[in-house]
């Protein structure tokens, strides 16, 4: 077995760009399809009075009180954030894999590279997610801690939101929830580790480099289910810190966890997980399906083009 070498020239390639663009397109397609479930997940995570409500009961309540618009509130900034986030993550992950392509493929290697890619993603895109969490809640009829949630400024778009938060609350407020987000790089890292490991096994079983769309759906669902269950309490804390309600202001990650435990017990750390699993598992399965199809299509065209040049 040859000694592993780092190929810095492989970090910036067309192949990594294809993976990044396919990942972004897959993420946007999946989020648009299952966005109402993401709205419900956010409500359950930040609204104390939503305790005890299930996903479908809350969907009906939102439809009755806010109309169909309530289920798609904040979709545009979420899609912008997701597009940027997936581009950064897929490009970083596949670029790093290409750099270490001479090393033996393994689950631990993918976990390590996925964690590095996730760290890049958090540092670059957290401000986008902070704004879209607040825009998602604009006009929402909810309470927090028994009192009406504070009146947040109205943001015209995601860039106006970044400016308003930076000018009124300070630049650090744009990275609210960054600490749990950095811890949460284990979520996509675990997800990609499981997905890539299962994908390699599937390729060995079938003897084909490209996996079927149905297999991509299944592998994406399995990998996301496991990573979500393992990291959900931190996702809950992340959402609360990004929303920035009065009861979490000036609190760190551990203080918010303690507050949730005192207020709702251990079950409070898993509030909204049902909706999260519905949304994230379905969305991730569709994302990987779309991603694999787009990537395979583009790589096929690229191979054909290279043969014609020869």
N, C-alpha and C positions, 0 to 999 in steps of 0.2 A: 504494500500500500504506500503510495507516494506521500511525501510530506505536504501538508496543506499550505497553500500559498494564497496571498491576497492579491486579487487582480483589480487594482484601482480603476483601470480603464473600463471595466465592465459595469461600473456604477451608473454611468450615463450612456444608455444605449436605447435604440429603438424598441427593443424587446421590453425593457422596463416601462417605456412610455406606453406601449400597447397594453400591458397589464394594468397600468394606472388608469388609462382612459376606459378600459373595459370594466374595471372595478368601479369607477365613478358612475358609468352608465348603468351598471347593474344595481348599484345602491340607490340611485335616483328612481329607477323603475320600481324597485321593491318598496321604497318608502312611500311613493305616490300611491301604490296599490293598497298598502295597509296602514296609511296614515291615521285614520280614526282610532285605531288601536293604540297608536303612540300618544294621541291626545288623552285617551283614557288613562294610560299609564302615568302620564305627567300629572294629571289631576289627582290620582290616587296617591302619588308620592308626596305632593305638596299640600294637599287639602286634608286637614285633620278630620273634618266632618264627613269625609267620604269613607270613613272607617266602616267596614262591614258590607260595603256595596260591592257587588261583583261587576265584571266587565260589561255584561250585556245590560244590566240594570242602569249603569251609569251612562251608557250610550243612549238609552231611551230617555233618561233624564235630561241629557244635553240636547237631544233633538227636541224635546218638549219645551224646554226653557230658552234655547238659543237658536234652534233651527239647524238646518244642515250646515250652515256656515260655522257653527260651533265645533263641528267635527273636523273642519279643515282650516281652523284658525292657525296662522303662522306657518302655513305650508311652504311659502316661498323662501323665507329665511332658513328653514330646516333643509330644504333641497340645496340651497347655496352652500350651507355649512357641510352637509353630507358629501356633496360633490368635491369640495376642497379637501375634506377629511379623508375620504376614500382615495383620492388622487395621491395625497401625501403618503398614506399608509401603504397602498399597493406598490407605489413607485419605490419607496424606501425598502419594503420587505423584499421585493423581487430584485432590486438593485443590489442589496446586501447579499442575497442568495447567489447572484451572479458573481459577486466578488469572491465568494468562498466556494465556487463551483467545484474546485478540486478536492474539497473536503468530503468525507463520507456523509451522505444524507442521513439525518437522524431526527427523532422527535425533539431531542434536547437542543440540537442546533437550530431547528425552526422556532423553538420557544425563546431561545436567546435572541435570535435575529428579529423575531416578532416583537419582543420587548423593546429593542432599540428603535424599531420603526414606530412603535406606539408612543415612545417618549418624544420623538420628533413631532409626531402628530399632535400630541397634547400641547406642547410648547408653542406650536404654530397656529393651532386652530381653536384653542379654548375661548378666546374672545368672541368668536362667531357663535359658539354654543351657548355662552352666557346670554347674548342678545336674543338668540332665537328661543331660549326658554322663557324669557320675559315677554317676548312678542306672542308666544303661544298662549300666555295667560292673559293678554290684554282683552278686557271685556268679558273674561270668564266670570261666572257667578259662583264664587267659592268663598269660604271663610277659612281662617287659620287660627288655631288656638282659641276659638270661641269669639273672635272679633273679625270684622271685615279686614281683609288684607289691605296693606297700604296702597294708596293710589300711585301706581308707577307712571313715569312719563310716557307719553305716547310716542312710539318710534315709527317714523315713516318707512324706514327700510333698515336692513341690517347695518349699513354703513352709518346711517344717522344714529342708530342705537349705540354703536361703538363710540362715536363722537360724544353723545350725551352722557354716557356712563363715565367716560374718561374725564369730561369737563365738570361733572357734578359730584361724582363719587371718588374720582381719582383713578389713575391708570391701573393700580393693583386690583381694583374691583373687576376689571376685565378678565382677570385670571382667578376669579372666585371659583372654588371647587377644584383648583388645579392639583392640589395635593392628593385628594382621593382619585382624581383622574390619572395621576402618575402611577398610583398604586394599581389602578384599574387597567393599566396597559397589559396586565396579566390576562384580562378578558379576551381581547382579540389575539393575544399571543397564544393563550391556551386554545382558542378557537382554531387558529391557523395551524398550530401544532397537531391537533386532532384531525383537522381536515386534510392536511398534507400527508399525514401518516396513513389515514384511511384511503386517500387518493392513490398513494404509492402501492398500497396493497391491492387496490382495485385494478390498477394498471398491470400488476403482476399476474392477477387472476385472469384478466381478459386478454393479456398480451398486446394491448393497444395503448398508444400514447395518449390519445384523446378519450376521455370518459363520456359515457352517455349522459344526456341531459337529466334523465330520471335518477341516475346515480349521483349527479351533482346536487340535485334537490335533496336527496336523502342524506348525503354526507354533510351538506350545509346545515340541515336541520339537527342532526345528531351533535355536530361540533358546537353549534350555538346553544343548544339546550344545556349541555354540560357546563360550558363556560359561564352562562348566565346564572345557573343555580349556585355555582361556586362563588360568584362575585357580587350577587345581587345587593346585599346590605350596603356595600360601598357605592353602588349605583344610586341607591336611595339617598344617601348622604350627599352625593354629588349633585343630585337634582335640587335638594333643599338649599345647598350653598349657592348654586347658580341662580336660583330664583331670588334669593336674598331677602326673605321675609324678616320681620323684626326679631323673631325668636331665635334666629340663627346668626344674626349680625354679631361680628367680633368673636364668634366661636370657631374653634378649630375642629378638625375631623373627629377627634376623640370626644370632645365636649358635645357635639351633635349626636353622636352615637349614644352617649350617656343620657342625654335629654330624651331621646326616643325610647330607650329602655325604661326610664323612670315613668314616662307618660303612657306608653302602650305595651310595655313588656317585650320579651324576645320576639313575639309575633310582629311587633311594629317594624322590625328591620326587614320584614318580607312583605310589607304592605304594597299591593299593586303588582306583585310578582306574576299573578295569573295573567293580567293584561300584557305584562312585559314578555312573558313566554309566548303568548299568542302572537304578538306583534313581531318580536325579534326572531323567533324561529321561522315563521312564515316568510318574513322579509329576507332573512339571511339565506334561506333555501332558494328563494326566487333570485336573490342577488347573485349567488354562486352559479345558478343555472344560466342567467343572462351573461355573467362574466365569462364563463367557460365557452359559451356559444360565440360571443363577440371575439374573444381572444383567438379561438380556433379559426374563425372565419378570416380574421386579419392575418394571422400567421400563414394560413393557406395561400392567401393572395401574395404575401411577401415571398414565400418560397417559389411560387409560380413566376413572380417577377425576376427573382434571382436566376432561375433556370433560363428564362428568355434572354437575359443579358449575357449568359455564358454561350 
